[in-house]
Each structure stands twice: as C-alpha cells, then as structure tokens.
Amino acid sequence: MALFKFKSQCPKCVEKGGDKSRDNLANYSDGGKHCFSCGYHVHGDENYVPNEEEEEMLDDIKEMSEDSKKRIKEGTTHKLTWRGIRPETNKFFGVVYECSQETGLPIKQFVPTTIDNAHVGYKTRVFPKDFSHPVGEVGQKCDLIGSFRFVNGGKYVVICGGEVDFLSAFQMLRDYQVSKGNGEKYDSVACVTPTVGESGCGKQIQGNYKFLDSFERIVICFDSDAAGKAAVEKITPLLPRGKVYIMTPRYKDANEYLTKGKEREFVTDFYNAKKHTPAGIVASTEIYKEVVQRSLLERLPFPPFLEKLNKMLSGGITYGFIVNILAGSGSGKSCLINQCVTFWAKDCNILTGVVSLEADSAAYGENLLSQYAGNKLALISDKNEKHSVVTSEYMETKARELFSYEDGSPRMYILDDRGDYTDLQSKVEELITSFGVKVIVFDVISDVFAGLSIEEVDKQMKWQKNIVKQYNCILINISHTRKSGGGQKAASQGAFLTEEATIGSGTQYRSAGINISLQRDKTAEDDIERNTTQVYLLKSRDTGVTGLACEIFYENETHTLYDKEYYFSQIKPPSF
C-alpha cells in the first residue's frame, strides 16, 4: 500500500485542453500516479518499501487505534466558531480543529468517520483545502459522516456535498426547530455527507441504503454548480424510490447561506424541495411553468441572406436542436455554413466551435477570412502576392475583427484533429463545458461516420441528442448524399434531395429538429443557374413548415453567398 503525496498537472488532460487548475494527477509514495478525471494511470514500484514515517501513517490508516484518537484529541479543540459553525455544532458531531499557536486560527479540521457507528478514523482537512492526509479509515466502506447521530431514522435526512455544508445545514435547521419551540431536539432533521465527495459517492450511497431508507424524506442539498448537479443525477437512481427530494439552492452551497446570514432562506428552500421524478417524467403541475419558460427561449438566426429561411423557422434555430444540412459534393454547403459561422461569431457574439474534417485550421481560416474580407485568397496563384495580401494592414484588421473580441479573446474554436470518434466526443464536450461553446459544426459529419456500422452511427446520434439536451446547445451536421442509382439525376446536377438521401443511418435525420437540403446544378450551361442553389426546409420540429425557403447566389470573386432575388435587384444587400 502506498501513501498519497501531492497533486500535479495531468499530461493527458493537458493534451485535451483540460486541468487548468494543475491538480488532477494524484502522486503516491511508490511512484504511482493516477488521474481521477481522465483515468490516466502510472503503476508504482512493486518493490516499494515505506520509510519509518510512512509506515506509522499506514498503520494508522489500517486501524484507527486508541492512541491515534488520543493524539488527535489532545492537540485539538472544538471550541471555536469557523465559517459560522458554532462550537456546540462541532461538539455534537465530534469535529475538532488544530489551531495555529501564533494566530489562533484553525489550520486543520478533523471530522470523525465511522463503520457500523464505531469510530474508525478522521477525514482530515489541512486548510485551505487539502484532504490528502486522512487518519484511519475514510473510504467508501465508511458510514455517511454524521449518520451515527441518527441511528433511529426519522422524517427528514439531508445529504450535503461536504463536511462544512453538512455542519452548516444541521445548525440552520436545528436553530429553526428551536425557534419553533422544539427545544434542544438535535436530531429533528438528520444531516449527513459522504466521506468521498459529491462526484464519487455513488457506491457509498448504495452502501448506506438501509440507513437512508429509515427516513420518510431524503433531501439532496449538493452544490448548485454543474458538478453538483451532475452528482445529483448520478445518485438519485440509487436511492429509495418515492422518497427523494431535490433542493434548488439560491446560493452555491449550505455554508454560503450561513455566512451570508440567510438562514431563513435555507429553511424555506429546504421545505420547498421538489420531489424527484425520473428523467423524462414531468408532472402536469409543472407543464405550464415550462411553457412560460419556453416562450422566452432565444433562437439562433441564420444570416440575412437566409432571412426567408429564418421566417419559416420563426426566427432561427431552437437551442437544444440537432440540425442536418444535406447536399451533394461541391454544392456550396461548406461556403454556406462558413458564412453562418462568421455571422454567429461576429454579429451574434455566439462562441462557435467547428470540427473541420475537410480542411485544417489554416485552410479553414483562409476560407472564413476570404468571405469576410471579400477577397477569395485561393484565386491568388502567386505565393508572394498572396502573402503580401494576407499580411496587408487591411487583411490584418479584418482578421482581428473576425477572429478576436476587443479584449483579445477568441470568437470561435477550430478542431481539425480527427482521432477516433470517442476522442472527438471528448474534445467536443470539452469545447462546450470548459470553453463555453454554444454551437458545434461538424463539417462534414459523413467523414466522422465513415466505416461505422449502422449500430455505431445510431449510438453516436444518441450521444448528440444527449449533448444538446444536457447543455442546451446546437449541433449542426453537414452531410454528404448517397450516390444516385442508375439512370437517376445526380445531386451535382440539381436532383431534388430527400432526407433519405443522407449517407449512413436513418437515425441521423430522424434525430434532428431541423433538416435542410441544398440543391445546385453544377453542370448547367448558364452561369447564373450554375451558381444558384435552392434551399429547402425538409423538417422543422417547432413550426412544421417545409418547402422551398429561398434561392441563393454564389459570387466566386468574393467567395460569398447572397439572396438571389435581392442580388439581382437594384440594391445589392449585404450578405452577412
């Protein structure tokens, strides 16, 4: 057995753009390493022999001796108020603190842990937030912290996300009971917390099922951040059905209520906790509220050259939707979506991510800049001339406007590293969760699905549906079409495209909220016809409106699309 020594930055998380805090990787005394975020692992030395100090600590961990308990109690006290938690609250649960002799402030917190209600260890916190020096047993097989005080069950039990929060919650609820004339009845509302933190407490919750089931109501009070909400979703299926209630905190955690003097608000939110219903089940009493909320939802508009399409969609794309754009090879789908990306990033200030599978980031950036600057750089054959244009003051200014906000932060992110689909999924989720991206474009999704079975494609579309729902974002799939059968008109000749022409599984177009097809005859003799694309709305889950949306015209010199009707009118409108 090896001891935890310190935390450091995980190299695998760094490769994926993560571990900004530089503390994902646990380092152990035998040279072993483990990342609890991505799973990266380095085996320790099999021949590792602990030194004298390590051996003593290991002995304490293996068995909580009376000497260990005595050493801790002799050098600590519970007689202080820290973060609003009073001495009597600490004393009730046996929580003690080691204080600095110079300042008198706490430097360590010792929270007792139990197994079958017998004292077996201390979860130790070295301030501000180092939990790497436990004493005795503090792992998954322990009881929930605090449960030894509530062995007879009761009406309410509150599961908090940490030691400070469970102490805070207990104190606030107990004070309320006292104010209502219930005297010093400490155990009127039980409060507990896992020994292992919110994210990894599933097994411990399962191990304490009998204890939790001895209460009429189980109220979950985890942190209100994304990690806390994710942890709630993980543990609710593990708890007794019909007994689980979820608090909706107005502050980050229970201790923030206490330190802000908002004890009564905490009590109100506790008693207003909503009964948990499994995902996908909504009580009719909540439907109208959701309808009202939905009426306020913003939509993502398409650029002005697709204004007629916007009208058919009642303003644009609904967040939480998958969008498929279907077109034959060379029909202008990439040009269209690039112009959309520029509009969303520049004019709508929506952080956008592009999974570019047909062009690397440099080539993709060149296409975007060509459109925005009105100068198709690919038409300049002389490399010296092209370099001169690209580095001109005008082009540098346009690049700055397009790619950066005024503070220098990026307007968009480009992902041009394919990897396998599992790796791609991880990077896309990183763009959404760590970088705040709200729109993801797969250009083209057909390359991603190439070589996958129908079952594998179905699995990936299920992942997409979960992503847009979980993060309220938009995923846009640019898709190639199937080859035409013998004697049939090809997509490149302007054939009418149905949803069924999508390469791959039918799940792709069925999963989408919006399906759009682009039709262009690249073989037409007439120059105007050859550069005209019909835009059809094949599916709109919200509006139900389908049919021809508009015709758009491609101007090659500027690498830009326009609404055809307006392009050839007396007033030529802006395309963006």
NUVOMI-488342 format. One record per residue (C-alpha): residue number from 1; x, y, z. Coordinates in nm, 2 decimals, always signed. Layout:
<kevos>
NUM,X,Y,Z
...
</kevos>
This chain:
<kevos>
1,+0.00,+0.00,+0.00
2,+0.13,+0.35,-0.09
3,+0.05,+0.69,+0.05
4,-0.08,+0.99,-0.13
5,+0.19,+1.26,-0.15
6,+0.08,+1.55,-0.37
7,-0.12,+1.66,-0.67
8,+0.01,+1.78,-1.01
9,-0.10,+1.85,-1.36
10,-0.22,+1.56,-1.57
11,-0.04,+1.54,-1.91
12,-0.33,+1.36,-2.07
13,-0.58,+1.62,-1.95
14,-0.35,+1.89,-2.08
15,-0.35,+1.73,-2.43
16,-0.73,+1.77,-2.43
17,-0.71,+2.13,-2.31
18,-0.80,+2.04,-1.95
19,-0.66,+2.06,-1.60
20,-0.63,+2.43,-1.59
21,-0.60,+2.41,-1.21
22,-0.29,+2.18,-1.24
23,-0.41,+1.94,-0.98
24,-0.59,+1.64,-1.15
25,-0.30,+1.39,-1.10
26,-0.25,+1.22,-0.77
27,+0.11,+1.12,-0.69
28,+0.19,+0.84,-0.45
29,+0.49,+0.74,-0.24
30,+0.57,+0.43,-0.45
31,+0.60,+0.65,-0.77
32,+0.25,+0.56,-0.89
33,+0.02,+0.82,-1.04
34,-0.35,+0.83,-1.12
35,-0.58,+1.09,-1.27
36,-0.93,+1.08,-1.14
37,-1.06,+1.30,-1.42
38,-0.94,+1.11,-1.74
39,-0.82,+0.78,-1.59
40,-0.46,+0.82,-1.68
41,-0.25,+0.58,-1.47
42,+0.11,+0.50,-1.40
43,+0.19,+0.19,-1.20
44,+0.40,+0.23,-0.89
45,+0.72,+0.04,-0.79
46,+0.62,-0.32,-0.70
47,+0.92,-0.34,-0.47
48,+0.83,-0.01,-0.28
49,+0.91,-0.02,+0.09
50,+0.77,+0.26,+0.30
51,+1.00,+0.45,+0.53
52,+0.95,+0.48,+0.91
53,+0.72,+0.78,+0.90
54,+0.52,+0.63,+0.61
55,+0.49,+0.30,+0.80
56,+0.34,+0.48,+1.10
57,+0.09,+0.66,+0.89
58,-0.01,+0.34,+0.71
59,-0.06,+0.17,+1.05
60,-0.30,+0.44,+1.14
61,-0.49,+0.40,+0.82
62,-0.51,+0.03,+0.85
63,-0.65,+0.05,+1.20
64,-0.78,+0.35,+1.40
65,-0.60,+0.29,+1.73
66,-0.69,+0.44,+2.06
67,-0.35,+0.61,+2.06
68,-0.43,+0.78,+1.73
69,-0.76,+0.91,+1.87
70,-0.59,+1.03,+2.19
71,-0.31,+1.21,+1.99
72,-0.57,+1.40,+1.78
73,-0.79,+1.50,+2.08
74,-0.50,+1.61,+2.29
75,-0.38,+1.86,+2.03
76,-0.72,+1.99,+1.91
77,-1.03,+2.17,+2.01
78,-1.39,+2.21,+1.90
79,-1.43,+2.54,+2.10
80,-1.42,+2.79,+1.81
81,-1.65,+2.94,+1.55
82,-1.53,+2.90,+1.20
83,-1.73,+2.99,+0.88
84,-2.04,+3.05,+1.10
85,-2.03,+2.70,+1.25
86,-2.06,+2.72,+1.63
87,-1.87,+2.51,+1.89
88,-2.18,+2.32,+2.00
89,-2.24,+2.20,+1.64
90,-1.88,+2.08,+1.62
91,-1.90,+1.91,+1.95
92,-2.23,+1.73,+1.86
93,-2.05,+1.55,+1.57
94,-1.71,+1.52,+1.74
95,-1.55,+1.76,+1.49
96,-1.22,+1.91,+1.62
97,-0.97,+2.16,+1.50
98,-0.60,+2.21,+1.53
99,-0.52,+2.59,+1.56
100,-0.21,+2.79,+1.50
101,-0.02,+2.88,+1.81
102,+0.07,+3.22,+1.66
103,-0.27,+3.33,+1.52
104,-0.52,+3.11,+1.70
105,-0.68,+3.03,+1.36
106,-0.77,+2.68,+1.26
107,-0.51,+2.51,+1.04
108,-0.66,+2.16,+1.03
109,-1.01,+2.01,+1.07
110,-1.07,+1.65,+1.19
111,-1.41,+1.51,+1.10
112,-1.48,+1.16,+1.26
113,-1.57,+0.87,+1.03
114,-1.75,+0.55,+1.14
115,-1.82,+0.20,+1.03
116,-2.13,+0.04,+1.18
117,-2.14,+0.35,+1.40
118,-1.80,+0.27,+1.55
119,-1.53,+0.54,+1.53
120,-1.26,+0.43,+1.28
121,-1.09,+0.75,+1.16
122,-1.08,+1.12,+1.08
123,-1.13,+1.28,+0.74
124,-0.86,+1.55,+0.77
125,-0.86,+1.89,+0.61
126,-0.55,+2.09,+0.60
127,-0.66,+2.45,+0.53
128,-0.74,+2.58,+0.29
129,-0.84,+2.26,+0.11
130,-0.60,+1.97,+0.13
131,-0.77,+1.64,+0.21
132,-0.47,+1.42,+0.14
133,-0.37,+1.33,+0.50
134,-0.65,+1.11,+0.64
135,-0.62,+0.92,+0.97
136,-0.77,+0.58,+1.00
137,-1.04,+0.46,+0.76
138,-1.22,+0.73,+0.55
139,-1.31,+0.54,+0.23
140,-1.62,+0.41,+0.05
141,-1.69,+0.14,+0.31
142,-1.75,+0.40,+0.59
143,-2.09,+0.52,+0.70
144,-2.21,+0.86,+0.58
145,-2.05,+1.12,+0.80
146,-2.28,+1.22,+1.09
147,-2.51,+0.92,+1.05
148,-2.40,+0.77,+1.39
149,-2.61,+1.05,+1.55
150,-2.93,+0.95,+1.37
151,-2.95,+0.57,+1.40
152,-3.32,+0.56,+1.47
153,-3.43,+0.71,+1.14
154,-3.70,+0.98,+1.13
155,-3.89,+1.21,+0.90
156,-3.61,+1.40,+0.72
157,-3.25,+1.33,+0.63
158,-3.04,+1.58,+0.43
159,-2.75,+1.47,+0.22
160,-2.50,+1.75,+0.17
161,-2.20,+1.77,-0.05
162,-1.92,+1.82,+0.20
163,-1.83,+1.85,+0.57
164,-1.87,+2.22,+0.61
165,-2.21,+2.22,+0.43
166,-2.35,+1.93,+0.64
167,-2.25,+2.11,+0.96
168,-2.40,+2.44,+0.83
169,-2.72,+2.27,+0.72
170,-2.76,+2.09,+1.05
171,-2.71,+2.41,+1.25
172,-2.95,+2.62,+1.05
173,-3.23,+2.36,+1.06
174,-3.17,+2.29,+1.43
175,-3.19,+2.66,+1.51
176,-3.52,+2.68,+1.32
177,-3.66,+2.39,+1.52
178,-3.56,+2.56,+1.85
179,-3.72,+2.89,+1.73
180,-4.05,+2.69,+1.68
181,-4.04,+2.57,+2.03
182,-3.90,+2.22,+1.98
183,-3.63,+2.28,+2.24
184,-3.29,+2.11,+2.21
185,-3.41,+1.83,+1.99
186,-3.09,+1.79,+1.80
187,-3.20,+1.50,+1.58
188,-3.52,+1.65,+1.45
189,-3.36,+1.68,+1.10
190,-3.07,+1.44,+1.02
191,-2.78,+1.58,+0.82
192,-2.51,+1.37,+0.67
193,-2.24,+1.38,+0.40
194,-2.03,+1.13,+0.21
195,-1.67,+1.08,+0.31
196,-1.56,+1.08,-0.06
197,-1.71,+1.40,-0.20
198,-2.00,+1.46,-0.44
199,-1.86,+1.32,-0.77
200,-1.76,+0.97,-0.65
201,-2.01,+0.90,-0.37
202,-2.23,+0.65,-0.56
203,-2.10,+0.33,-0.40
204,-2.11,+0.48,-0.05
205,-2.47,+0.59,-0.11
206,-2.56,+0.24,-0.21
207,-2.38,+0.10,+0.09
208,-2.59,+0.32,+0.32
209,-2.92,+0.24,+0.15
210,-3.07,+0.08,+0.47
211,-2.99,+0.39,+0.68
212,-3.13,+0.63,+0.42
213,-3.44,+0.42,+0.38
214,-3.52,+0.46,+0.75
215,-3.63,+0.82,+0.68
216,-3.95,+0.94,+0.52
217,-3.79,+1.20,+0.30
218,-3.43,+1.21,+0.16
219,-3.34,+1.57,+0.07
220,-3.03,+1.62,-0.16
221,-2.85,+1.95,-0.10
222,-2.54,+1.94,-0.32
223,-2.36,+2.24,-0.47
224,-2.56,+2.44,-0.72
225,-2.27,+2.43,-0.98
226,-2.25,+2.20,-1.28
227,-2.05,+1.93,-1.09
228,-2.31,+1.93,-0.81
229,-2.60,+1.90,-1.05
230,-2.42,+1.61,-1.23
231,-2.36,+1.43,-0.90
232,-2.74,+1.46,-0.81
233,-2.83,+1.29,-1.14
234,-2.59,+1.01,-1.06
235,-2.71,+0.93,-0.71
236,-3.09,+0.97,-0.74
237,-3.14,+0.63,-0.91
238,-2.95,+0.47,-0.62
239,-3.19,+0.60,-0.35
240,-3.53,+0.46,-0.23
241,-3.79,+0.54,-0.49
242,-4.06,+0.79,-0.39
243,-3.85,+0.94,-0.10
244,-3.61,+1.16,-0.28
245,-3.65,+1.54,-0.29
246,-3.41,+1.79,-0.46
247,-3.33,+2.13,-0.32
248,-3.29,+2.42,-0.56
249,-3.04,+2.64,-0.38
250,-3.03,+3.01,-0.45
251,-2.67,+3.02,-0.33
252,-2.37,+2.80,-0.41
253,-2.39,+2.57,-0.10
254,-2.53,+2.55,+0.25
255,-2.24,+2.73,+0.41
256,-2.29,+3.03,+0.18
257,-2.64,+3.07,+0.32
258,-2.50,+3.06,+0.67
259,-2.21,+3.31,+0.62
260,-2.44,+3.55,+0.43
261,-2.69,+3.54,+0.72
262,-2.96,+3.38,+0.50
263,-3.06,+3.10,+0.74
264,-3.43,+3.15,+0.69
265,-3.39,+3.13,+0.31
266,-3.22,+2.80,+0.36
267,-3.50,+2.67,+0.57
268,-3.75,+2.79,+0.31
269,-3.56,+2.62,+0.03
270,-3.53,+2.30,+0.23
271,-3.91,+2.27,+0.29
272,-3.97,+2.37,-0.08
273,-3.75,+2.09,-0.21
274,-3.92,+1.92,-0.51
275,-3.99,+1.55,-0.53
276,-3.76,+1.39,-0.77
277,-3.91,+1.23,-1.08
278,-3.71,+1.01,-1.31
279,-3.57,+1.17,-1.63
280,-3.84,+1.21,-1.89
281,-4.13,+1.23,-1.65
282,-4.28,+1.57,-1.58
283,-4.57,+1.63,-1.35
284,-4.86,+1.81,-1.52
285,-4.85,+2.08,-1.25
286,-4.51,+2.18,-1.38
287,-4.60,+2.19,-1.75
288,-4.74,+2.54,-1.77
289,-4.43,+2.68,-1.60
290,-4.22,+2.51,-1.86
291,-4.44,+2.65,-2.14
292,-4.39,+3.00,-2.00
293,-4.01,+2.94,-1.98
294,-4.00,+2.81,-2.33
295,-4.17,+3.13,-2.46
296,-3.86,+3.32,-2.35
297,-3.62,+3.09,-2.53
298,-3.38,+3.27,-2.78
299,-3.32,+3.13,-3.12
300,-3.01,+3.14,-3.32
301,-3.08,+3.32,-3.65
302,-2.93,+3.24,-3.99
303,-2.75,+3.53,-4.17
304,-2.96,+3.79,-4.37
305,-2.90,+3.61,-4.70
306,-3.12,+3.33,-4.54
307,-3.38,+3.56,-4.40
308,-3.66,+3.37,-4.57
309,-3.54,+3.05,-4.40
310,-3.55,+3.23,-4.07
311,-3.91,+3.33,-4.12
312,-4.01,+2.96,-4.19
313,-3.83,+2.87,-3.86
314,-4.00,+3.16,-3.66
315,-3.67,+3.33,-3.61
316,-3.40,+3.07,-3.64
317,-3.26,+2.75,-3.48
318,-3.40,+2.65,-3.14
319,-3.13,+2.58,-2.88
320,-3.13,+2.21,-2.79
321,-3.17,+2.11,-3.15
322,-2.96,+1.90,-3.39
323,-2.95,+2.05,-3.75
324,-2.87,+1.85,-4.06
325,-2.76,+2.03,-4.38
326,-2.77,+1.78,-4.67
327,-2.60,+1.85,-5.00
328,-2.41,+1.69,-5.28
329,-2.04,+1.73,-5.33
330,-1.94,+2.08,-5.44
331,-2.29,+2.22,-5.39
332,-2.17,+2.50,-5.17
333,-2.26,+2.36,-4.83
334,-1.93,+2.45,-4.67
335,-1.94,+2.80,-4.81
336,-2.29,+2.84,-4.66
337,-2.20,+2.71,-4.32
338,-1.88,+2.91,-4.31
339,-2.08,+3.23,-4.38
340,-2.31,+3.12,-4.10
341,-2.02,+3.06,-3.86
342,-1.88,+3.41,-3.93
343,-2.22,+3.57,-3.87
344,-2.28,+3.38,-3.54
345,-1.93,+3.45,-3.41
346,-1.90,+3.81,-3.53
347,-2.25,+3.96,-3.54
348,-2.43,+3.74,-3.28
349,-2.14,+3.71,-3.04
350,-2.21,+3.33,-3.00
351,-1.90,+3.13,-2.92
352,-1.88,+2.87,-3.20
353,-1.68,+2.56,-3.25
354,-1.61,+2.39,-3.58
355,-1.50,+2.03,-3.63
356,-1.32,+2.08,-3.96
357,-1.27,+1.74,-4.12
358,-1.21,+1.85,-4.48
359,-0.96,+2.13,-4.41
360,-0.71,+2.21,-4.14
361,-0.74,+2.52,-3.92
362,-0.52,+2.73,-4.16
363,-0.72,+2.64,-4.47
364,-1.05,+2.68,-4.28
365,-0.94,+3.02,-4.15
366,-0.84,+3.12,-4.51
367,-1.19,+3.04,-4.63
368,-1.36,+3.24,-4.35
369,-1.13,+3.54,-4.40
370,-1.18,+3.54,-4.77
371,-1.56,+3.56,-4.72
372,-1.54,+3.83,-4.45
373,-1.28,+4.05,-4.64
374,-1.45,+4.00,-4.98
375,-1.13,+3.87,-5.14
376,-1.10,+3.50,-5.23
377,-0.74,+3.42,-5.14
378,-0.75,+3.08,-5.31
379,-0.77,+3.26,-5.65
380,-0.43,+3.43,-5.60
381,-0.18,+3.18,-5.76
382,+0.14,+3.36,-5.69
383,+0.25,+3.28,-5.34
384,+0.45,+3.61,-5.29
385,+0.15,+3.81,-5.40
386,-0.08,+3.60,-5.18
387,+0.15,+3.65,-4.88
388,+0.16,+4.03,-4.94
389,-0.23,+4.04,-4.95
390,-0.26,+3.83,-4.64
391,-0.02,+4.04,-4.44
392,-0.15,+4.38,-4.56
393,-0.29,+4.62,-4.30
394,-0.64,+4.58,-4.44
395,-0.63,+4.20,-4.41
396,-0.48,+4.21,-4.06
397,-0.75,+4.44,-3.95
398,-1.02,+4.21,-4.09
399,-0.86,+3.91,-3.93
400,-0.86,+4.08,-3.59
401,-1.23,+4.18,-3.63
402,-1.33,+3.83,-3.74
403,-1.13,+3.61,-3.50
404,-1.10,+3.81,-3.18
405,-1.31,+4.02,-2.94
406,-1.18,+4.36,-2.84
407,-1.02,+4.21,-2.53
408,-0.82,+3.96,-2.74
409,-1.03,+3.65,-2.65
410,-1.14,+3.41,-2.93
411,-1.47,+3.43,-3.11
412,-1.45,+3.07,-3.22
413,-1.25,+2.74,-3.19
414,-1.14,+2.51,-3.47
415,-1.09,+2.13,-3.41
416,-0.90,+1.98,-3.70
417,-0.77,+1.67,-3.52
418,-0.97,+1.37,-3.62
419,-0.86,+1.10,-3.38
420,-1.13,+0.83,-3.33
421,-1.49,+0.92,-3.26
422,-1.45,+0.86,-2.88
423,-1.17,+1.11,-2.87
424,-1.37,+1.35,-3.08
425,-1.66,+1.33,-2.84
426,-1.44,+1.41,-2.55
427,-1.29,+1.72,-2.73
428,-1.64,+1.84,-2.83
429,-1.76,+1.81,-2.47
430,-1.45,+2.00,-2.36
431,-1.53,+2.28,-2.60
432,-1.88,+2.31,-2.45
433,-1.80,+2.27,-2.08
434,-1.46,+2.43,-2.05
435,-1.47,+2.69,-2.33
436,-1.84,+2.79,-2.33
437,-1.91,+2.70,-2.69
438,-2.28,+2.70,-2.77
439,-2.28,+2.60,-3.14
440,-2.08,+2.30,-3.27
441,-2.05,+2.24,-3.65
442,-1.94,+1.90,-3.79
443,-1.80,+1.97,-4.14
444,-1.86,+1.71,-4.26
445,-2.03,+1.45,-4.04
446,-2.01,+1.19,-4.32
447,-1.63,+1.17,-4.27
448,-1.69,+1.10,-3.90
449,-1.93,+0.82,-3.97
450,-1.73,+0.66,-4.25
451,-1.66,+0.30,-4.17
452,-1.90,+0.28,-3.88
453,-2.18,+0.03,-3.87
454,-2.55,+0.13,-3.85
455,-2.55,+0.04,-3.48
456,-2.24,+0.26,-3.42
457,-2.39,+0.56,-3.61
458,-2.71,+0.52,-3.40
459,-2.50,+0.52,-3.09
460,-2.33,+0.85,-3.19
461,-2.66,+1.02,-3.27
462,-2.78,+0.92,-2.93
463,-2.48,+1.09,-2.79
464,-2.56,+1.40,-2.99
465,-2.92,+1.41,-2.86
466,-2.79,+1.38,-2.50
467,-2.54,+1.66,-2.56
468,-2.78,+1.92,-2.70
469,-3.03,+1.84,-2.42
470,-2.78,+1.85,-2.14
471,-2.60,+2.16,-2.24
472,-2.88,+2.34,-2.43
473,-2.66,+2.39,-2.73
474,-2.69,+2.34,-3.10
475,-2.51,+2.07,-3.31
476,-2.50,+2.12,-3.69
477,-2.41,+1.82,-3.91
478,-2.30,+1.89,-4.27
479,-2.38,+1.57,-4.46
480,-2.30,+1.42,-4.80
481,-2.56,+1.24,-5.00
482,-2.58,+0.89,-5.13
483,-2.48,+0.82,-5.49
484,-2.76,+0.82,-5.74
485,-2.89,+0.50,-5.88
486,-2.85,+0.40,-6.24
487,-3.03,+0.65,-6.47
488,-3.12,+0.88,-6.19
489,-3.03,+1.25,-6.19
490,-2.72,+1.31,-5.96
491,-2.71,+1.56,-5.67
492,-2.44,+1.75,-5.86
493,-2.70,+1.80,-6.14
494,-2.95,+1.96,-5.91
495,-3.16,+1.65,-5.82
496,-3.42,+1.70,-5.55
497,-3.28,+1.57,-5.23
498,-3.49,+1.40,-4.96
499,-3.39,+1.32,-4.61
500,-3.35,+0.96,-4.70
501,-3.05,+1.06,-4.93
502,-2.84,+1.11,-4.61
503,-2.53,+0.89,-4.60
504,-2.55,+0.65,-4.31
505,-2.83,+0.57,-4.06
506,-3.18,+0.70,-4.08
507,-3.14,+0.79,-3.72
508,-2.94,+1.09,-3.82
509,-3.22,+1.28,-4.00
510,-3.49,+1.14,-3.76
511,-3.29,+1.27,-3.45
512,-3.27,+1.63,-3.59
513,-3.51,+1.92,-3.51
514,-3.43,+2.08,-3.84
515,-3.33,+1.92,-4.18
516,-3.22,+2.14,-4.47
517,-3.12,+2.04,-4.82
518,-2.92,+2.23,-5.08
519,-2.96,+2.17,-5.45
520,-2.74,+2.31,-5.73
521,-2.68,+2.20,-6.08
522,-2.30,+2.24,-6.13
523,-2.33,+2.12,-6.49
524,-2.57,+2.39,-6.61
525,-2.45,+2.59,-6.91
526,-2.60,+2.92,-6.79
527,-2.36,+3.09,-6.54
528,-2.63,+3.22,-6.32
529,-2.81,+2.89,-6.30
530,-2.48,+2.71,-6.23
531,-2.41,+2.94,-5.93
532,-2.76,+2.93,-5.79
533,-2.86,+2.70,-5.50
534,-3.21,+2.61,-5.39
535,-3.25,+2.59,-5.01
536,-3.53,+2.35,-4.90
537,-3.65,+2.31,-4.54
538,-3.73,+1.94,-4.51
539,-3.82,+1.93,-4.14
540,-3.89,+2.19,-3.87
541,-4.00,+2.02,-3.55
542,-4.11,+2.35,-3.40
543,-4.31,+2.52,-3.68
544,-4.40,+2.22,-3.90
545,-4.33,+2.44,-4.21
546,-4.15,+2.28,-4.50
547,-4.07,+2.35,-4.87
548,-3.86,+2.58,-5.08
549,-3.71,+2.85,-4.85
550,-3.51,+3.06,-5.09
551,-3.26,+3.07,-5.37
552,-2.90,+3.19,-5.30
553,-2.64,+3.31,-5.55
554,-2.26,+3.25,-5.52
555,-2.02,+3.52,-5.62
556,-1.69,+3.35,-5.68
557,-1.47,+3.66,-5.67
558,-1.57,+3.74,-5.31
559,-1.64,+3.38,-5.21
560,-1.98,+3.50,-5.08
561,-2.34,+3.39,-5.09
562,-2.63,+3.63,-5.14
563,-3.01,+3.60,-5.16
564,-3.06,+3.57,-5.53
565,-3.37,+3.79,-5.56
566,-3.20,+4.08,-5.39
567,-2.86,+4.03,-5.56
568,-3.01,+4.09,-5.89
569,-3.23,+4.38,-5.78
570,-3.12,+4.74,-5.80
571,-3.00,+4.74,-5.44
572,-2.74,+4.48,-5.36
573,-2.78,+4.39,-4.99
574,-2.51,+4.28,-4.75
575,-2.47,+3.90,-4.74
576,-2.38,+3.88,-4.37
</kevos>
